[in-house]
Amino acid sequence: MKVEDRGAEVMVTMAREEFFLVVSLMSEALETGDARDFETRVGASMDDVRSLLRTLPDLPFGNGRY
């Protein structure tokens, strides 16, 4: 994974497998625990994480071939 600090923005470049791992972990975190516990552990509300997940691109799983 590569993270580039662009001041007001951060550019993250990662392998496809890393992307799917991050999405899976975020989705799994939403399904476990209550809202207050989640916010304490994660530092963001469940609604904030759901909104972020909705903005991620819908990529094909695997090597990019359909």
N, C-alpha and C positions, 0 to 999 in steps of 0.2 A: 504494500500500500504506500502511496506517495501523497503527502499533504503539502499543499502550497499555500502559504499565507499571502493573500492579496489585499490586506488591509481590512476593508469592510466585508470582504468575501473570503471564503476558504474553498480551494479547489481540491477535491479528493479524487485520486485515480487509484483504482483497485482492480484486481483480477475478478473475473466474472464469479468465480467460486466464493470469493470474499464478499462480494455484493449479496449473493444469495444467503450467505451465512448471517450477515448483518440484518437483512430483512427477516429471516427466520427467527433470530434472537429477539428482535423488536416485537414481532407478532406473538411469540411465545410469552414474552414478558407481559403483554396486554392480557393474556388469558389466565394469568396466575396472580393471586393476591387481590387485595382490595385497593381502592383508589388512593387512600391516604398512605398506605404502606408503599405502594408503587411510587408515588411522588417523592417520598422520603428516600427510597433506594435509588431511583433513577434521576431525580432532580428536575423532572418535567411531569406535567399532568398526563394522564392517559389520553385525554383529548388532543393534547399537543402532539403526542407520539402517533396517534391515529392520523392526524392531519399530515404529519411528515410522511408517513407510509403511503398516503394517497398521492403525494406529489412525486414519489419515486417512479421511474419508468417501468413499464411492464415488459421486461425482457424475456426472451425465450430461454428456457433452462438449458444448460449444457454449453456446447461450443458455439452457439449462435446459429446453427443450421436448423431449419425446420424439418 
